Amino acid sequence: MSKNISRKEFLKTAAIGAAGVSLLGANMMSATAETQNSSVEYKNASSWCLSSQNVTWDEEHDIVIVGYGMAGTAAYIEAREIDPNVDIVIYDKSDEANAGGQAIASGQCVIFVQKDDIETFRTYMRNLNAPQVIPEEDFNWLTNEFATDLEWIQGALEPVGYEVGYSGGGALRWGTLLVEFPMLEGSDFIGATGHFRDKNGGVPFENGGCWNGFSKAAEYRGAKPNYEHQVVSLIQDCVTKRVDGVAVKKPDGSIINVKATKGVLLATGGYEGNMQMYRDFNGGDRIYNAGSPYVTGDGVKMQMAVGAQLWHMDNHTMSCGYFHGIKVPDFETCFIRQFYMAHGAWMEVAADSTRYYNEADTYQRQHMKYYSHGQYVDVPIYRSQPVHMIFDDNCRKAQPIVNNWIGWPVTCRNPYSWSADNSVEIEKGWIVQADTIEELAEKLGRDPAALRAEVDHYNAMVDAGEDGDFGRDIGTMAKIETAPFYAIEEVPAMPACSGGAKRNIKGQVLNMDDQPIDGLYSAGELGSLVCNLYQNGTYLHEAICSARAAIDTMLDGRAMLHPTENAGAAQPWAEAEDGDYSEFVQGLHDPYEVIYTIKDKRLVGIRLGEGSENMFMTEEQFEQFAASIIENQSMGVDAISGATIDSQAIAGGIMNAFSHRVS
């Protein structure tokens, strides 16, 4: 405690704090009345935050990582590269077969910016954010990360045979960019849309490719995630407000208390799988999840329970847009309607059985936005419920009516294969079939005359060669006239939402006074800086950047990873006597000896001693790295790509060598 207080005052303060936390937690639990995935929603905890007073700790670790998606894997890699001996425990509430979070269901795009054109990119990003504004420090940090960490990512992937590639094949190339909003100033920046793939036969934008690469990279470095372990509460000191650890529900239902001496990192994703949160924060009565069924807002609940400041819970428009989802009883999350229909005999109708927009336009290229009266706005599916797709037998036979590359049911570890002609789904009852339009309307609970009139109107426009209502390209239209006729309901489906607690560029979660909550960090989608329009590739890259920032803060790793921030500091050998200084450093798996030679207060030699066979980097790479340290007389030199752990170990060994003064 920062000041002395009497026992009576202490007990009074603790009681008030504990009562406040418990009550807030109870209120949060009552707000989870309906979720899409109640089977994994923890129902037995009394709160999402517990007092650490008189807690009996069952385990203690340096760092607790909650969630093992893109951010969780990146955090582990960063931590191991800074300190190979750091003690990390990872909890993820999914089972191993369904791991990966929203990163699995995403389009696998990661944006990169050419360093020399960063100011153009910043202009574009400011226009994407408008009318919202994020703090300038945060904005500059994020855009700089997008332009500078390609080498780190490549180095993280290299040991497991993955690479950063692009859609045309091979390594990343500048100019291969998927720009979503070309009408905005700055959209002509030089960049690239990358993905992670296996160098030996990996395909561009493979399902789950980015998480596959990073999870392999993390596990190569020793990650052992605890699946089916749900963190049900933060544990907070009622007086100091420091987050000391977490309570974890194990697969057998028992609860353990786990202490985190350096920090808790929440990398749980957003609240896509929680319909009640959609109602509370977005006002939509029926918005469904297109991603992992395990992303149900746990991180948001825990952050609220410790007094964190929420932001971006309901963006000016929902950043990833309302996709046209198809929700069926057999799956907890949504399929996504086919973007490019091969046959034109289809239309979509709103609650009044009339068409409500140009349903064949390429909105997916702007994450389901369209340009209206000088602004990009959301497609109106969430305002038009119930919505049905109406189509005839020619359209039915042409192709599956769902996408096979985005959305959890088709990208998870056990993906569903929708039938080529939709016949299996008709048999399942997912698609409604009828011999006439009037019969179809009755089965849907619609006015038969109204639906018949709209189909006739649509067919008349096809005959006339023009969509006079919404300007749909006539080449995408055909008469809906061949029986049987079909319908399937479409619902607003969210692949991502960026709401959560506000954080700073160090990854620290902030309270209502913009002050860090000691011991609590977040990364990824939970509290994202994305606050309006979403540029393809931003979320996955931000997950990596924010995870690294949080770990750097916990482990004070910026001195090693970002040497310019510590320029001018005296080097640890500045007062050392001439001679050899030996230190055993921890490589990827086993330790090895590095010998540092000092002459006239300068570092003049670095060579290997015992156990050199345990070093991952090659001898040539070692000589290159050692020469760079000696030439610059600095530990803060660029790591060797693909051998970052050894680079950090060799450079970090200097601190121990000269503090021990072993000659």
VMD Tcl script that draws the C-alpha trace (Angstrom):
set ca {
  {0.00 0.00 0.00}
  {1.16 3.51 -0.76}
  {0.45 4.85 2.75}
  {-0.02 3.56 6.28}
  {-3.60 3.06 7.43}
  {-5.05 1.56 10.55}
  {-6.32 -2.03 10.64}
  {-9.85 -0.67 11.15}
  {-9.56 1.61 8.12}
  {-8.04 -1.20 6.07}
  {-10.86 -3.63 6.88}
  {-13.46 -0.99 6.12}
  {-11.84 -0.16 2.76}
  {-11.47 -3.81 1.83}
  {-15.08 -4.58 2.72}
  {-16.39 -1.71 0.61}
  {-14.14 -2.69 -2.28}
  {-15.08 -6.36 -2.13}
  {-18.78 -5.57 -1.90}
  {-18.61 -3.20 -4.87}
  {-16.75 -5.67 -7.05}
  {-19.07 -8.55 -6.16}
  {-22.22 -6.53 -6.81}
  {-20.96 -5.29 -10.18}
  {-20.05 -8.84 -11.10}
  {-23.51 -10.08 -10.14}
  {-25.09 -7.43 -12.34}
  {-22.89 -8.51 -15.22}
  {-23.95 -12.13 -14.83}
  {-27.63 -11.15 -14.96}
  {-26.95 -9.48 -18.32}
  {-26.03 -12.77 -19.96}
  {-29.56 -14.11 -20.15}
  {-29.25 -15.21 -23.76}
  {-26.16 -16.26 -25.63}
  {-25.78 -18.24 -28.80}
  {-23.54 -20.72 -27.04}
  {-24.96 -21.31 -23.59}
  {-23.13 -24.62 -23.35}
  {-19.82 -22.80 -22.88}
  {-21.14 -19.79 -20.95}
  {-20.03 -20.04 -17.33}
  {-23.14 -19.90 -15.17}
  {-21.90 -20.72 -11.67}
  {-19.53 -17.84 -10.81}
  {-20.92 -15.13 -8.57}
  {-19.00 -12.40 -10.37}
  {-16.52 -11.62 -13.13}
  {-14.11 -10.11 -10.60}
  {-13.12 -11.45 -7.19}
  {-11.22 -9.83 -4.34}
  {-7.64 -11.02 -3.86}
  {-7.87 -10.49 -0.10}
  {-7.29 -13.83 1.64}
  {-7.13 -15.72 -1.66}
  {-5.40 -19.08 -1.59}
  {-3.37 -19.36 -4.77}
  {-3.33 -22.78 -6.40}
  {-0.72 -21.85 -9.00}
  {1.68 -18.98 -9.69}
  {3.14 -17.93 -13.04}
  {4.85 -14.86 -14.46}
  {2.22 -14.24 -17.14}
  {-1.32 -15.51 -17.67}
  {-2.57 -15.38 -21.28}
  {-6.35 -15.67 -21.61}
  {-7.28 -16.75 -25.14}
  {-5.24 -18.55 -27.78}
  {-6.19 -16.85 -31.02}
  {-4.03 -14.52 -33.09}
  {-3.17 -12.24 -30.18}
  {-2.55 -15.06 -27.72}
  {-0.10 -16.86 -29.99}
  {1.74 -13.64 -30.88}
  {2.06 -12.79 -27.18}
  {3.63 -16.13 -26.39}
  {6.14 -15.84 -29.25}
  {7.17 -12.34 -28.16}
  {7.56 -13.36 -24.53}
  {9.75 -16.33 -25.36}
  {11.94 -14.22 -27.62}
  {12.51 -11.65 -24.91}
  {13.03 -14.16 -22.10}
  {13.20 -17.88 -22.93}
  {12.83 -18.68 -19.24}
  {9.65 -16.69 -18.61}
  {6.90 -18.75 -17.00}
  {3.70 -18.46 -19.05}
  {0.39 -20.26 -18.71}
  {-2.26 -20.11 -21.47}
  {-5.99 -20.72 -20.95}
  {-8.54 -21.08 -23.73}
  {-12.13 -22.13 -23.20}
  {-12.49 -23.86 -26.58}
  {-11.59 -27.47 -27.09}
  {-8.43 -28.19 -29.05}
  {-10.34 -29.20 -32.18}
  {-12.03 -25.79 -32.34}
  {-9.13 -23.58 -31.28}
  {-8.13 -20.38 -33.03}
  {-10.96 -17.99 -32.22}
  {-12.04 -15.45 -34.81}
  {-8.69 -15.81 -36.60}
  {-9.86 -19.16 -37.97}
  {-13.07 -17.73 -39.44}
  {-11.44 -14.64 -40.92}
  {-10.39 -14.02 -44.52}
  {-6.70 -14.50 -43.49}
  {-5.54 -11.07 -44.67}
  {-2.76 -9.11 -42.95}
  {-2.04 -5.57 -44.10}
  {1.50 -4.23 -44.51}
  {2.55 -0.66 -45.33}
  {5.64 0.44 -47.22}
  {7.78 2.47 -44.78}
  {8.42 5.34 -47.18}
  {4.68 5.87 -47.77}
  {3.45 5.77 -44.20}
  {2.12 9.34 -44.23}
  {-0.15 8.55 -47.19}
  {-1.42 5.53 -45.29}
  {-2.05 7.68 -42.21}
  {-4.22 9.99 -44.29}
  {-6.26 6.98 -45.41}
  {-6.57 5.65 -41.86}
  {-7.76 8.99 -40.52}
  {-10.46 9.02 -43.17}
  {-11.45 5.48 -42.25}
  {-11.81 6.48 -38.59}
  {-13.79 9.66 -39.21}
  {-15.86 11.00 -37.61}
  {-14.28 9.23 -34.64}
  {-10.74 10.13 -33.61}
  {-8.30 7.98 -31.66}
  {-5.46 9.52 -29.63}
  {-2.58 10.64 -31.85}
  {-0.03 8.61 -29.89}
  {-2.08 5.47 -30.41}
  {-2.66 6.25 -34.07}
  {1.01 6.86 -34.83}
  {2.07 3.76 -32.93}
  {-0.33 1.43 -34.78}
  {0.45 2.76 -38.24}
  {4.17 2.58 -37.52}
  {3.85 -1.06 -36.44}
  {2.11 -1.91 -39.71}
  {5.12 -0.50 -41.53}
  {7.97 -1.93 -39.45}
  {7.31 -5.42 -38.07}
  {7.34 -7.53 -41.24}
  {10.82 -8.84 -40.42}
  {9.73 -9.88 -36.93}
  {6.73 -11.76 -38.30}
  {8.85 -13.51 -40.91}
  {11.35 -14.46 -38.24}
  {8.59 -15.84 -36.03}
  {7.26 -18.04 -38.85}
  {10.53 -19.20 -40.39}
  {11.41 -22.02 -37.95}
  {8.09 -23.79 -38.66}
  {8.28 -23.52 -42.44}
  {5.67 -20.77 -42.85}
  {6.07 -17.51 -44.73}
  {4.33 -14.21 -45.37}
  {2.95 -14.61 -48.87}
  {0.59 -12.83 -51.22}
  {-2.28 -13.85 -53.48}
  {-0.17 -14.29 -56.60}
  {2.15 -16.80 -54.94}
  {5.59 -16.52 -53.36}
  {6.85 -13.96 -50.90}
  {5.10 -10.70 -50.07}
  {5.15 -8.09 -52.83}
  {4.45 -4.38 -52.53}
  {1.50 -3.19 -54.55}
  {-0.55 -6.35 -54.03}
  {-3.09 -4.51 -51.92}
  {-6.82 -5.03 -51.45}
  {-8.03 -1.46 -50.89}
  {-11.62 -1.37 -49.69}
  {-12.45 2.33 -49.87}
  {-10.72 3.77 -52.96}
  {-12.84 6.92 -52.83}
  {-11.08 8.07 -49.65}
  {-8.01 10.29 -49.80}
  {-4.83 8.35 -49.07}
  {-6.16 5.06 -50.46}
  {-3.36 5.04 -53.04}
  {-0.70 4.28 -50.41}
  {1.89 1.64 -51.24}
  {1.17 -1.51 -49.29}
  {0.52 -5.21 -49.52}
  {-2.13 -7.68 -48.42}
  {-0.34 -10.69 -47.04}
  {-1.24 -14.01 -45.52}
  {0.66 -16.76 -43.72}
  {1.09 -20.10 -45.43}
  {3.16 -23.23 -45.38}
  {6.12 -22.73 -47.74}
  {5.78 -26.36 -48.83}
  {2.54 -26.41 -50.75}
  {0.50 -23.90 -48.77}
  {-2.24 -22.16 -50.75}
  {-2.95 -18.41 -50.68}
  {-5.33 -17.39 -47.89}
  {-5.82 -20.98 -46.72}
  {-8.57 -21.43 -44.16}
  {-7.08 -20.60 -40.78}
  {-3.64 -20.09 -42.34}
  {-2.57 -17.15 -40.19}
  {-3.45 -18.82 -36.91}
  {-2.05 -22.13 -38.15}
  {1.32 -20.49 -38.75}
  {1.45 -18.58 -35.47}
  {0.16 -21.46 -33.34}
  {2.86 -23.71 -34.80}
  {5.42 -20.97 -34.15}
  {4.26 -20.60 -30.54}
  {4.22 -24.33 -29.88}
  {7.65 -24.68 -31.48}
  {8.82 -22.26 -28.81}
  {7.19 -24.29 -26.04}
  {3.54 -23.14 -25.84}
  {1.24 -25.68 -24.19}
  {-2.24 -24.16 -24.16}
  {-4.72 -25.42 -21.59}
  {-7.87 -26.02 -23.64}
  {-11.34 -26.24 -22.10}
  {-10.14 -23.98 -19.29}
  {-12.39 -20.92 -18.99}
  {-11.18 -17.91 -17.06}
  {-14.30 -16.93 -15.16}
  {-13.00 -14.03 -13.10}
  {-10.18 -11.59 -12.61}
  {-8.83 -11.46 -9.07}
  {-8.19 -7.87 -7.98}
  {-6.76 -6.31 -4.85}
  {-9.60 -4.25 -3.39}
  {-7.27 -1.54 -2.07}
  {-4.55 -1.13 -4.69}
  {-6.84 -2.21 -7.58}
  {-4.02 -4.30 -9.02}
  {-5.17 -7.38 -10.95}
  {-3.21 -10.16 -9.25}
  {-4.51 -13.16 -11.16}
  {-7.49 -15.11 -12.43}
  {-9.97 -17.76 -11.39}
  {-10.12 -20.63 -13.87}
  {-12.81 -23.25 -14.40}
  {-11.20 -26.56 -15.33}
  {-12.82 -29.24 -17.52}
  {-13.98 -31.12 -14.42}
  {-15.83 -28.03 -13.18}
  {-13.46 -27.21 -10.34}
  {-12.13 -23.68 -9.87}
  {-8.48 -22.81 -9.31}
  {-6.94 -19.44 -8.45}
  {-3.89 -18.59 -10.53}
  {-1.53 -15.75 -9.63}
  {0.22 -13.70 -12.33}
  {3.25 -11.88 -10.98}
  {3.92 -9.84 -14.11}
  {0.45 -9.49 -15.58}
  {-2.75 -10.94 -17.02}
  {-3.23 -10.57 -20.78}
  {-6.84 -10.71 -21.99}
  {-6.86 -11.88 -25.61}
  {-10.40 -13.24 -25.61}
  {-11.76 -11.48 -28.69}
  {-15.02 -9.55 -28.81}
  {-18.64 -10.40 -28.04}
  {-19.83 -11.77 -31.39}
  {-21.33 -14.86 -29.77}
  {-23.49 -13.01 -27.25}
  {-26.85 -11.80 -28.56}
  {-27.69 -9.98 -25.35}
  {-24.56 -7.85 -25.72}
  {-25.58 -7.06 -29.29}
  {-28.92 -5.84 -27.98}
  {-27.29 -3.82 -25.21}
  {-24.50 -2.23 -27.23}
  {-25.78 -2.20 -30.82}
  {-29.54 -2.16 -30.56}
  {-30.04 -5.11 -32.89}
  {-32.64 -7.62 -31.80}
  {-31.26 -10.44 -33.92}
  {-27.57 -10.19 -34.80}
  {-25.69 -13.46 -35.09}
  {-22.11 -14.60 -34.92}
  {-20.24 -15.65 -38.06}
  {-17.11 -16.63 -36.17}
  {-16.05 -18.84 -33.29}
  {-18.85 -19.92 -30.94}
  {-16.42 -19.48 -28.05}
  {-16.12 -15.70 -28.43}
  {-18.89 -14.60 -26.08}
  {-17.65 -11.39 -24.49}
  {-15.91 -12.83 -21.42}
  {-13.11 -10.28 -21.68}
  {-15.57 -7.38 -21.85}
  {-17.38 -8.62 -18.75}
  {-14.17 -8.97 -16.78}
  {-12.95 -5.54 -17.87}
  {-16.23 -3.91 -16.83}
  {-16.07 -5.64 -13.45}
  {-12.73 -4.00 -12.59}
  {-13.79 -0.51 -13.66}
  {-12.24 -0.36 -17.13}
  {-13.23 2.35 -19.59}
  {-15.07 0.88 -22.59}
  {-14.79 2.26 -26.10}
  {-15.85 1.34 -29.65}
  {-18.67 -0.87 -28.38}
  {-20.94 0.47 -31.11}
  {-18.86 2.05 -33.86}
  {-20.29 4.73 -36.14}
  {-20.87 1.72 -38.33}
  {-19.98 -1.76 -37.15}
  {-16.46 -2.09 -38.47}
  {-16.72 -5.49 -40.10}
  {-20.23 -4.89 -41.35}
  {-23.45 -6.89 -41.26}
  {-22.87 -9.86 -43.51}
  {-25.82 -11.84 -44.80}
  {-25.81 -14.84 -42.51}
  {-27.69 -18.10 -42.78}
  {-28.38 -19.52 -39.33}
  {-29.44 -23.17 -39.18}
  {-30.29 -25.25 -36.09}
  {-27.32 -27.59 -36.46}
  {-24.70 -24.84 -36.03}
  {-24.27 -22.23 -33.33}
  {-22.78 -19.70 -35.76}
  {-23.67 -18.57 -39.27}
  {-22.92 -19.53 -42.81}
  {-22.43 -16.52 -45.11}
  {-24.57 -16.14 -48.22}
  {-22.75 -16.60 -51.53}
  {-21.33 -13.28 -52.72}
  {-21.36 -14.06 -56.44}
  {-24.49 -15.93 -57.52}
  {-24.02 -17.97 -60.70}
  {-27.69 -17.68 -61.71}
  {-29.81 -14.55 -61.47}
  {-33.19 -16.02 -60.54}
  {-33.12 -14.78 -56.95}
  {-33.93 -11.75 -54.85}
  {-34.12 -10.75 -51.21}
  {-37.23 -9.38 -49.53}
  {-37.68 -7.49 -46.28}
  {-40.41 -7.70 -43.63}
  {-43.05 -6.29 -46.01}
  {-42.11 -8.82 -48.74}
  {-40.57 -6.18 -51.01}
  {-36.96 -5.83 -52.11}
  {-35.09 -3.26 -50.06}
  {-31.69 -2.66 -51.79}
  {-29.45 -3.84 -54.65}
  {-28.83 -7.32 -53.30}
  {-26.29 -8.34 -55.98}
  {-23.81 -5.49 -55.48}
  {-20.26 -6.28 -54.30}
  {-20.62 -4.91 -50.77}
  {-18.22 -7.52 -49.42}
  {-15.38 -5.55 -51.03}
  {-16.09 -2.83 -48.44}
  {-17.01 -5.16 -45.58}
  {-20.71 -4.75 -46.31}
  {-20.80 -0.98 -46.65}
  {-22.26 1.12 -49.43}
  {-21.83 4.76 -50.37}
  {-24.88 6.91 -49.64}
  {-25.16 10.70 -49.58}
  {-21.44 11.24 -49.09}
  {-20.91 8.53 -46.46}
  {-20.26 4.80 -46.30}
  {-23.04 3.17 -44.28}
  {-24.07 -0.37 -43.37}
  {-26.19 -2.45 -45.69}
  {-29.72 -2.32 -44.23}
  {-30.31 -5.99 -43.44}
  {-30.50 -5.41 -39.69}
  {-33.25 -2.80 -40.20}
  {-35.30 -5.00 -42.53}
  {-35.92 -8.20 -40.57}
  {-37.23 -10.73 -41.25}
  {-35.35 -11.09 -44.55}
  {-35.64 -14.03 -46.94}
  {-33.76 -14.97 -50.06}
  {-36.28 -16.12 -52.70}
  {-35.03 -18.24 -55.62}
  {-36.21 -20.74 -58.22}
  {-35.05 -24.18 -59.27}
  {-32.61 -22.93 -61.91}
  {-30.81 -20.86 -59.29}
  {-30.93 -23.70 -56.80}
  {-29.11 -26.07 -59.15}
  {-26.41 -23.58 -60.17}
  {-24.22 -23.56 -57.03}
  {-24.27 -23.66 -53.21}
  {-26.01 -20.60 -51.86}
  {-23.35 -20.18 -49.16}
  {-19.66 -19.25 -49.28}
  {-17.11 -21.98 -48.69}
  {-14.23 -19.74 -47.50}
  {-15.56 -17.43 -44.79}
  {-17.62 -18.12 -41.68}
  {-17.02 -20.59 -38.87}
  {-19.10 -23.56 -40.15}
  {-16.96 -23.83 -43.31}
  {-13.58 -22.82 -41.86}
  {-13.48 -24.66 -38.53}
  {-11.45 -27.82 -38.01}
  {-14.41 -29.99 -39.01}
  {-15.95 -27.88 -41.78}
  {-19.39 -28.52 -43.21}
  {-19.53 -29.10 -46.96}
  {-22.70 -27.53 -48.33}
  {-24.09 -29.57 -51.23}
  {-23.39 -28.32 -54.75}
  {-27.06 -28.12 -55.71}
  {-28.43 -27.36 -52.22}
  {-30.44 -30.60 -52.25}
  {-29.09 -31.93 -48.96}
  {-30.00 -28.71 -47.18}
  {-33.53 -28.90 -48.62}
  {-33.86 -32.39 -47.17}
  {-32.60 -31.12 -43.81}
  {-35.34 -28.49 -43.83}
  {-32.89 -25.60 -43.82}
  {-34.25 -24.41 -47.17}
  {-38.03 -24.04 -47.54}
  {-39.51 -25.51 -50.74}
  {-42.91 -24.97 -52.35}
  {-44.58 -25.55 -55.70}
  {-45.88 -21.98 -56.00}
  {-44.84 -18.55 -54.79}
  {-48.10 -18.28 -52.85}
  {-47.47 -21.58 -51.05}
  {-43.92 -20.47 -50.31}
  {-45.22 -17.24 -48.77}
  {-47.61 -19.15 -46.54}
  {-44.81 -21.39 -45.28}
  {-42.78 -18.27 -44.48}
  {-45.65 -16.55 -42.69}
  {-45.84 -13.86 -45.37}
  {-48.75 -12.36 -47.29}
  {-49.07 -14.55 -50.43}
  {-50.45 -11.69 -52.55}
  {-47.65 -9.33 -51.52}
  {-44.86 -11.81 -52.31}
  {-46.52 -12.79 -55.59}
  {-46.74 -9.12 -56.59}
  {-43.05 -8.51 -55.81}
  {-41.90 -11.56 -57.80}
  {-44.03 -10.41 -60.75}
  {-42.58 -6.91 -60.47}
  {-39.03 -8.31 -60.40}
  {-39.72 -10.50 -63.45}
  {-41.18 -7.55 -65.33}
  {-37.98 -5.57 -64.75}
  {-35.96 -8.51 -66.11}
  {-38.12 -8.43 -69.25}
  {-37.61 -4.66 -69.49}
  {-33.83 -5.06 -69.13}
  {-33.48 -2.66 -66.20}
  {-33.81 -2.70 -62.41}
  {-35.73 0.52 -61.99}
  {-35.87 0.20 -58.22}
  {-32.26 -0.22 -57.08}
  {-30.08 -0.30 -60.20}
  {-29.04 -3.93 -59.94}
  {-26.89 -4.99 -62.88}
  {-29.29 -6.67 -65.33}
  {-26.60 -9.22 -66.04}
  {-27.08 -10.55 -62.51}
  {-30.86 -10.90 -62.93}
  {-33.04 -13.67 -64.36}
  {-36.75 -14.36 -64.05}
  {-37.86 -16.27 -60.97}
  {-40.23 -18.59 -62.80}
  {-39.11 -22.23 -62.67}
  {-40.78 -24.32 -59.97}
  {-40.19 -25.51 -57.33}
  {-39.50 -22.26 -55.52}
  {-37.29 -21.85 -52.47}
  {-36.55 -19.53 -49.60}
  {-34.03 -19.30 -46.80}
  {-33.93 -16.74 -44.03}
  {-30.99 -14.32 -43.87}
  {-29.89 -12.65 -40.65}
  {-27.33 -9.95 -39.85}
  {-24.07 -11.80 -39.12}
  {-20.98 -10.25 -37.56}
  {-17.53 -11.76 -38.19}
  {-15.89 -9.30 -35.78}
  {-16.64 -6.43 -33.42}
  {-13.95 -4.24 -31.94}
  {-15.45 -3.14 -28.65}
  {-13.76 -3.51 -25.30}
  {-11.76 -1.57 -22.76}
  {-9.58 1.28 -23.88}
  {-5.87 0.49 -23.80}
  {-2.71 2.46 -24.37}
  {0.21 1.70 -26.69}
  {1.82 -0.36 -23.92}
  {-1.14 -2.74 -23.92}
  {-2.30 -1.56 -20.47}
  {-6.05 -1.52 -19.85}
  {-7.23 1.93 -18.73}
  {-9.78 2.90 -16.09}
  {-12.34 5.70 -16.34}
  {-9.62 8.25 -15.52}
  {-7.40 7.03 -18.39}
  {-5.01 5.49 -15.87}
  {-3.62 1.95 -16.28}
  {-5.18 -0.80 -14.19}
  {-2.07 -2.35 -12.72}
  {-1.46 -5.91 -13.82}
  {-4.13 -5.97 -16.56}
  {-3.40 -5.94 -20.30}
  {-5.37 -6.62 -23.46}
  {-4.62 -7.38 -27.09}
  {-6.40 -7.96 -30.35}
  {-10.03 -7.33 -31.09}
  {-10.89 -6.75 -27.42}
  {-10.53 -2.95 -27.27}
  {-9.27 -2.52 -30.83}
  {-8.29 0.90 -32.16}
  {-10.47 0.28 -35.23}
  {-13.40 2.63 -34.73}
  {-15.34 3.06 -37.96}
  {-14.63 1.68 -41.43}
  {-12.50 -1.44 -41.53}
  {-9.65 -1.88 -44.01}
  {-9.00 -5.48 -44.91}
  {-6.06 -6.98 -42.98}
  {-6.14 -4.55 -40.06}
  {-7.55 -6.77 -37.30}
  {-5.09 -9.66 -37.62}
  {-2.11 -7.32 -37.81}
  {-3.31 -5.25 -34.86}
  {-3.66 -8.46 -32.85}
  {0.03 -9.15 -33.40}
  {1.16 -5.58 -32.67}
  {-0.92 -5.12 -29.54}
  {0.09 -8.52 -28.13}
  {3.77 -7.70 -28.59}
  {3.31 -4.30 -26.93}
  {1.66 -5.80 -23.86}
  {4.38 -8.43 -23.44}
  {7.13 -5.83 -23.99}
  {5.65 -3.83 -21.13}
  {5.38 -6.80 -18.79}
  {8.93 -7.97 -19.49}
  {10.52 -4.56 -20.05}
  {11.53 -5.83 -23.44}
  {11.57 -2.56 -25.35}
  {15.25 -1.99 -24.48}
  {16.16 -5.06 -26.50}
  {13.54 -4.87 -29.24}
  {13.51 -1.12 -29.75}
  {17.04 0.16 -29.05}
  {16.39 3.74 -30.21}
  {14.22 4.28 -27.18}
  {17.26 3.70 -24.95}
  {19.97 5.42 -26.97}
  {22.68 7.06 -24.90}
  {22.46 4.71 -21.93}
  {25.78 3.47 -20.54}
  {26.60 -0.06 -21.65}
  {26.89 -2.71 -18.92}
  {30.57 -3.40 -19.70}
  {31.55 0.28 -19.32}
  {33.26 -0.34 -15.94}
  {34.38 -3.91 -16.54}
  {38.03 -4.95 -16.25}
  {39.82 -6.41 -19.26}
  {39.21 -10.12 -19.74}
  {36.70 -12.79 -20.68}
  {33.23 -12.94 -19.18}
  {31.28 -16.18 -19.55}
  {27.52 -16.63 -19.41}
  {25.28 -19.61 -20.17}
  {22.24 -18.40 -22.12}
  {19.00 -20.22 -22.79}
  {18.47 -21.14 -26.43}
  {15.28 -22.45 -27.93}
  {15.61 -25.74 -26.07}
  {18.93 -26.07 -24.20}
  {21.54 -23.63 -22.80}
  {24.92 -22.84 -24.32}
  {27.93 -20.74 -23.31}
  {28.73 -17.32 -24.75}
  {32.06 -15.63 -23.87}
  {32.31 -11.83 -24.04}
  {35.78 -10.22 -24.21}
  {36.52 -6.72 -22.85}
  {39.58 -4.56 -23.56}
  {39.97 -0.93 -22.59}
  {36.30 -0.63 -21.55}
  {35.12 -1.84 -24.94}
  {33.48 -5.06 -26.01}
  {35.97 -6.51 -28.52}
  {34.92 -10.14 -28.87}
  {31.97 -12.54 -28.62}
  {32.55 -16.26 -29.10}
  {30.84 -19.54 -28.33}
  {31.90 -21.96 -25.62}
  {30.32 -25.16 -24.35}
  {27.05 -26.43 -25.83}
  {27.30 -24.43 -29.05}
  {25.44 -27.24 -30.82}
  {22.33 -26.13 -28.90}
  {22.27 -22.79 -30.73}
  {19.58 -22.56 -33.44}
  {21.24 -19.89 -35.60}
  {24.06 -20.91 -37.93}
  {27.70 -20.08 -37.24}
  {27.63 -17.55 -40.08}
  {24.59 -15.85 -38.54}
  {26.31 -15.84 -35.15}
  {29.42 -14.17 -36.58}
  {27.23 -11.57 -38.32}
  {25.24 -10.83 -35.16}
  {28.31 -10.68 -32.90}
  {30.09 -8.36 -35.32}
  {27.08 -6.03 -35.34}
  {27.05 -5.79 -31.53}
  {30.79 -5.11 -31.43}
  {30.69 -2.56 -34.24}
  {27.83 -0.63 -32.65}
  {28.98 -1.24 -29.06}
  {25.31 -1.85 -28.32}
  {23.04 -4.75 -27.39}
  {20.18 -3.11 -29.24}
  {20.95 -4.28 -32.76}
  {18.56 -5.94 -35.18}
  {17.89 -9.58 -34.47}
  {18.77 -12.20 -37.07}
  {15.60 -13.01 -39.02}
  {14.48 -16.53 -38.18}
  {16.77 -16.74 -35.15}
  {15.28 -14.13 -32.88}
  {15.38 -16.25 -29.74}
  {19.11 -16.83 -30.07}
  {19.63 -13.16 -30.93}
  {17.82 -12.06 -27.78}
  {19.61 -14.68 -25.67}
  {23.09 -13.62 -26.84}
  {22.39 -9.93 -26.44}
  {20.54 -10.42 -23.15}
  {23.37 -12.57 -21.80}
  {25.55 -9.46 -21.67}
  {23.51 -8.04 -18.79}
  {24.00 -11.16 -16.68}
  {27.65 -11.61 -17.65}
  {28.70 -8.19 -16.41}
  {26.47 -8.11 -13.38}
  {28.05 -11.41 -12.24}
  {31.60 -10.33 -13.26}
  {32.58 -13.94 -13.97}
  {36.06 -13.95 -15.59}
}
mol new
graphics top color blue
foreach p $ca { graphics top sphere $p radius 0.5 }
foreach p [lrange $ca 0 end-1] q [lrange $ca 1 end] { graphics top cylinder $p $q radius 0.2 }
display resetview
